[in-house]
Amino acid sequence: MVAEIVHWIDGARDEGSGSARQEVFNPATGEVTGSLHLADGDDLQRVVGVARRAADSWGEVSLSKRMGVLFAFRELVKRHTDELAALVTAEHGKVLSDAAGEVARGLEVVEFACSMPQSGKGEYSDQVSTGIDVLSFRQPLGVVAGITPFNFPVMVPLWMAPVAIATGNAFILKPSERDPSASLLIAELWRQAGLPDGVFQVLHGGKETVDGLLTHELVDGVSFVGSTPIAKYVHATATEHGKRVQALGGAKNHAVIMPDADLDLAADHLSAAAFGSAGERCMAISVAVAVGEAADALVEKVSARARDIRVGDGTQASSEMGPVITAAARQRVHRIIGEAEQAGAAVVVDGRDLVVAGRQDGFFIGPSVIDGVRESMSAYEEEIFGPVLAVVRVQSLQEAIQVINANPYGNGTAIFTGSGSAARTFQRQVSVGMVGINVPIPVPAAQHSFGGWKDSLFGEHHIYGPDGLRFYTRGKVITQRWPHENDESHASMNFPSSGD
C-alpha cells in the first residue's frame, strides 16, 4: 500500500490545498511506499500565519512551563526510538541500529534544551555608576524555519527545533521530500508532550516552498543543512530579505593516518566512518591521507574490512550497511569510481557489481576503496555521499595539512597518531571546524556546537549548543536607575559615563 504523507499544520495532520504529489521510495526494494503532499502558496501563507500567532503567545510562556514540555518530549522520543528508527530505515535505507543511533544523538540536544533555565539566563552588573545597574537577557526571534536533509531525518530536526522551542520561538520544519514520515511522528510527540498548537509545524515541498520561507516577511530566521551550492543560495536569499541565517553546506572530510598510529584501530574506525550509513553523512570520512610508510599497510587493512562488510536491507539484523537513497545516487557513485579508474587510480575494492539477493531492485552499492587518488580527480573534488574511501598518499604531516587546508570544505577532519606533538600541531594548524584525535567522526557533544569552516558553513552561528541558543535569540541590555524621592538628577549635556 502507498501511504498518504501529509503536512502537520496547527496541531494536526493536514492534506493542504496543494495538488502536487511526489513519490517516496523504499531504497532497499526500489518500491514506491508513499505519496507526499507538496505545499502550494496558500499552504505556506497559512502555516506562517499560524506560526506567527503561536510565537507571540509561546514566547510569553514561563520557562518552567516550557521546560515541562521539553522534558515530556524527551521521554516520548526515547520511548518511541524504535518506531522512529523504523520510519527512517523504511525511507532512507540505513540499518536499524544506525537509525536508532541518530535518534540518540538528537536526544542529546533535547537534553541540552532542557537546561535552558541555566544556559539561557542573563547577566547583571550592580552599581556600574552611582545608583545605576545594567542587566542583559535574550528574547526569541519569533518564527524560525528549519530546512533539513535526507540523511538524518530525525537527528537534524532535533538539532534545531528543541533549542528554538525552548527559547520561545515557533518552528516550521521543511524536511526532505525523500524521507518525510519521521517528521510527522516527531510532530505528534510534540503534541503529546503538551506543546501548544502551531509552535511546531511540518510543511512539505520543493524549491517553491523553500523560497517562500526564505523570503516571507513574517519568518525571522532560517536554519539549513544540505549541499554547499544550496547553502550559499539559502544564505544569500534569506539574508537579503533581512533574516538571520545559519546554512551548513557540504564536506570532504579527511583523516590523516600517521606511521606511528595503531593501524588496526585506524582501519576499524576508517571503515566505519567511510561506509557507515552508506557514506551518506556530512561527517563521513571520504579521504584517507596516508603518511609515508603507513600507506601500504593501511590500504591492505581497510580494504580487508571493506570486503567483510555485510550489505543488505536495513531491516535485517545481519546487515551492517544499507542502500544509498536513490537510483540516481547509485549511478553517481558508479560514475565517480569509473572516472577515478580511468584517470589512473587503483580500485582496490570495487562495490559497483554488488547484488543483494532478494533485493535486486534496491539501490545498493558495496563499499569501495580507491588508492592513489589525486586532487584533480572527481573522486577527490566531489562530495561523493556514497560508500567510497579515497586514499591520498603524502610524505609528511605538513604535506597532509597542506592538502586539507587547500580543500574548499572545512567541516570535519581527524588524525590517527600516537604522538601528542603531532596531534597538537594538527589541531592548531588545520583549517577545519571540527577535529578528531583518534576519533574519526568528531561530532561535538550537545553542550558544544556543530559547524565547519570555509564552504561548509555560511553565517556566523554553528548549530545547537551555545551557538544554537544565540542563533534563536536576540540580546537586550537594560541600563536602569531608580532614584530616591529627593535625589538630584545630575543631568548633563556631556555624553554620560560611568565615572560617577
N, C-alpha and C positions, 0 to 999 in steps of 0.2 A: 504494500500500500504506500501511496505517496502522501506524505503529511503536508497539511497546510501550515506554513510558518508565517505568523502574523506579527504585528507590532505590539508594543506594550505602551499604552497611552493612558495617562491619568488614572493609573492604578488597576488597569485591566487589559486583557488581550483585546486587540482591535485590528480588524481587517484593513482599515484605512480606506481612503476613497480612490487611491490609485489602481489602475487596471493592469499595470505591468507586473509580470512574474519572471522569476529566474529559477532554473533548476538547481537543486542541491544534490550532490553525489556522495555515495559511499566509496572512497578511494580504493578500498580493498576489493570491491566487487565490480566497480565501474557502473553500478546501477543508480538510477535516479531514485532518491528517497524522499525528497521534499520539493515543494513548490513555494518559493519565497515571495511574499507580497512586497513590492517595492513602493516606496512613498512617492507621492506627487507633491506639487507646491502647496496644495491645500493641507495635506497632512503635516508638512513642515511648519506651516503657519500655526496650525492648531497645537502641535507639540511645543513649540517655542512659547506660545501664549500661556499654555498650562504651566510650563516651567517657570515663566516669569512670575506668575501669581504664587506658585509654590515657594519660590525663592524668597519672596517678600515675607512670607509667614515663617518658613523654616529658619531663616536667618535670625529670627527673634526668639526661637525656642531655646530654653536654657540648656547649658552644657550637660547638666545632669540627665535631662530627658533625651538629648541626642545620644549620649553615651549608653543609655539604656537600650536604644535601638541598635547601636553598633555592637554591643555585647550579645544581644539576642541574635543578630545577623551572623556573628562569628560562630555561635553554636549551631545555627541552622546550616551554614555552609559546611562545617565539619561533619555534621550528621548526614548530609547529602553528598558527601565526597564521591561515593561510588556511582551515584546517579549522574552527577556532573561529568565524571570521568567517562562514563559510558556514552554520553552525548558527544563528548569531544572525540572519542575513538571512532564513533559511527560516521562523523562528518569530516574529521581531519585525517584519521588513519593511524595516529601514534598509538603505541601499545598502551594497555590499560594502566599499567604501573606508572608509565611516564605521564599519562593524563592525570592520575591521582597526585603525582608529584607537582604538577603545575598548580593544582588546587591548593596544595600545602604551601607553596611559595606565595600564592595570592593571600592565603590566610595570615601570613606573617605581616602583610601590610594592613589587613583589617585590624590585627592586634596593635600595630603601631597607631592606627587611627583611634583606637580605644584609649590611647594615652593623651589625647588632645587637651584635657584639662591641665596637664603638666607641660607638655611640649609646646602648646599654643598660648601659654599665658604671657602677659605683657610685662613691662618693666616700670619701675617707679624710682624717681630721684627726688629725695626730700630736700627742701631748703636750698635749691640751686641759687637763689638770690633771697634777700630778706622777705619772708612771707610768701615765697613763690615755689611751687612744686611742679615737676614735669613727669607725666606718665605717658606710656605708649601701649597700644594694643592693636590687634589686627581684626579686620572685618572681612566677611566673604565678598568675593567678586560679584556673585549673583547667579547668572545662568552660565553653565560651562558645558562644553561638549567633549566627548571622547571618541576619537575615530581610531579603531583598533584593527590589528592584522589577523590573518587567519591562523598563524602558527601557535598563538596562545589565546584561544577564545575565552578562557576563564581567567588566567593569570593577569594578562594586561588590563582588562577592565577592572580587576581588583587592585591593580597598582594605581588606578586613577580614582574610581568612584568613592571608595571608603574615605579617603582623605578629603575629597571635595565635599562629601556629605557631612562628615564630622565637623568641618569648618563652616558649615551653614549654607552651602550652595545647593542649587538644583542641578542635576546631572542628566544630560542626554547622551545615551550610548548609540553610536552608529557602528555596529560590528561588521566584520567581513561578511560578504554575501556567501562565502564558501562554506562556513560552518557557524550558522547563526543561532542554532537551537539552544545552546547553553546559556545565551544571554537572557532568554525568556525564563529559564528556571532561576537564574540569578534575580531577575525582577520579581518573581513570585516569592523568593526567600526574603527579599527586602520588604515586601508587603506583609508577610507573616511576622517579620520582626517588629512591625508597628510603624514603619516609615510612612508618613503621610502621602496620599496620592499626589502624583506629579513631581515628587522630588527626584525620583529615578524613573526614566522612561527609555524605551528602546525603539529606535526608528531605523528601519532597513532601507537601503537604497544604494545607488551608484554615485556617479560624479555630480549629477544634478542635486542630490541630497547633500553631498559634501559641500558643494559650492554654496548652497543655501545656508548651511551652518556657518561657513566661513565669512559670509557677508551680512547675515541678519543683524539688524541694529540692536536687537534685544539679547544677543549672545555676547557675553563678556569675555570669555576665554575659551581656548581650544587646545586640547592635548591630542597628539597624533603619534602613532608608531607605525612605520612602514618603510618603503624604499626611499632612497635619497632623492630621486627626482620629484617624487610626490611630496616628500617632506619640505623640499625647497619651495614648491608651489604652495603648500599649505601655509608655510611661514610667511611668504611674501604676500599672499592674498589676504590672510586674516590680519596681518599687521597693517596692511594698507587700509583696512576697514576698522582700525582702532582697537583691535583685540589683543589681549595677552596670549602669547602662543609658546608652547613647547612642542617641538617637532623632532622626533627621534627618527633618524634615517637608517641607511644600510650599514653593512660591516664587511670587513675582510680580516678576520681575526687570525693573528699569527701566534704560534707557540715556538719559542726558541728552546732547543734541546742542546745543552752543553755536554762536552765529553765526560765531565765528572758526574753527570746525572745518573740516577738509578734508572737504567733504560727499560727494565721490565715495568717499573711503576709508570714511567713516561708513556710507554706503549699502551699500557692498560687504559690510562686516562685519555690519551690522544684518540684511541679508537672509540671510546665512549663519547668524547666531546665532538668528534667529527661525524659519527654515524648515528648517535642517539637522535631520535625523532626524525630519522632520515636526513639529518643535516639541516632541517628546516627551523633553525634557531638563529636569531640575530647574534647570539653569543657562541655559536658553534665555532670550533677551531677548523678552519678550512685550509690553513697553510702551516706546515711544519717546517721551521727553519733549522736545519740540522747543521751544527757547527763542527767542522773538522772531522775527526775520526769517529764521531758519533753517528755519522750518516748511514754507513752500510749496515751496521747492526740495528739501528733504529728502523730502517726500511724493512729489514727482514722480520723484526719482531712485530711491528704494527701491521704488516701485510698478513702474517700468520693469524693475528687476531681478527683482521677484517674478513678473512676467509671463513672463520669459525662462527661469525655472527648469524644467528637464525632469523631469517626474514620471512614474515608471513602476516596473516590477518592479525591486527592488533587485539582482537578479542580472544585470541588463542594464548593460553598461558605459556606455551613453548616459544612464542615469538619474542624476539629482542628488538626488532626494528620492523616498522610497518611500511606502507607505500608512501610515495610523495602525493601531494594534494590533487594534482590533475594530470591528465594525459599530456597536456602541453608542457607541464613542468618536467615530466619524464623525458620528453623529446628534447627539451633544452639541455638537460644533463647529458643526454646521449651526444648532442652536438658538441658540447664543450670538451668531452672526453675525446671525441674523434678529432677535433681541431688540435688538441694537445699532442695526440699521437702523430698526426701529420706534420706537426712542427718539430718533431724530434724527441719529445718526451717519452719515457718508458711507462706504459700502462702495466704496472706490476700486478695489480688486482683489477679485473675488469668486471663490473657488475651489469653491463648492458644486456647480457644474454640471460639474465635470471628469469626463471619462470616459477611461479608459486603454484603448486599442484592444487587444483580446485578453485583457483583464483586467477585464471588466465586472463580475465578481463580487467583485473585490478591494475593500478598504476604503480607497479613495483619496479625497482631497480636496485641491484645489490651494491654493497659498499665497494668503492673503488679507490685505489692508491696510485698516484701518478708521480713518478720520480723524475728528477732533472727538469723541473718546471722553471721557466724563465719569466721574468717580469713582463715581457712583451706578449705572452700567451693569454688567450681568453680565460684559461683555467686559473690564471693569476689575477687578471684585471677585473673579471666579472664576479659579482656576488652570486655564487652558483645556487645556493639554497637547495642543496642536494647532498647525498652521502658520498662526497668526494674529498679526499685529502691530497693536497698538492704538496710535494716535498721540494723545497728550495735549499740548495747546498751553499754554505758560506764557510769562510775560514776562521772567523773570529767573532767575538761578541760585538765589537764595534761595527763590524760589517752587518751583522744581524740587526742591530739597532738602526743603522742607516737604511736598510731595506724596509723596515717597519715604518720609520718616520717619513720615507718618501711616498708611502701609500696614502691615497687621499682619505681613506677611512681612519677613524681613531676610536673605535668602540671598545673592544676588549683585547687583551693580549696576555701572554703567560710566558714564564721561563721555568724550565726544569733544570735544576742545578743543585750541587751540594755545597756551593760556595756562597757564603753570606756576602762577600765582597762583590761577586758578580751580580747577585740578586739586587744589592743596593744600587750598584751602577745602573742596572737595567731599569729599576723602578723610577730612578731620578731622571734618566736621560730619554726614555721612550715617550713619544708624543701621543699618548693614548689615555683615555679617561678612566679605564678600569683595568687593573693589573693583578695578575695572579702569580704567586711564587709557589711553584709546585702544586698549583691549583689551576686546572685548565679552563674552567668557566667561572670567572670571578664576578658573579652576580652578587652585589653587596647585600648584606642583611638589611632588613626593613628600616632600622634606625639610622642607616646611612641613605644615600641617594644613588640612583642608577642613571648613568648618562655618559656619552662618549664625547670625543673632540672632533674637530675638523668636519668632514662631510657626514658624520654620524649624528650630529645634533645641531639644530637651528633654534636659537633662542637661548637665553641665559640660564634657564632653570632646568635642572635634571628632574627625574620623575621619582615619585614617592619620597618618604623620609623627610628630613628638614626642608629640602628644596621643594618637595611637593606641597608642604604646608605653606611655604612662602608663595608658591605659584598661585594657589587657590585663595589667597587672602591679600588685602592691601593694608599697609601700615598707617596708623593715625597717631599723631603725637599731640598731647594736650598740655599747654602751659597755663597754670591756674593760680589765682590769688584770691584769698577770702579775707578781706581787710576787716579789722575791728571797727566799731562804730566811730571812734574818734581819731582813727589813723589819718595822717596826712597823705595826700595822694602821691606826692613826689613825681608828678608827671613832668616830662622833659621833652623838648624839641629834638634833643640828640637821639641817635639810634640807641635803643635800650641795650644794656649789658647786664651781666650777672655779677658785676663787681660790688654791688651794694648789699 
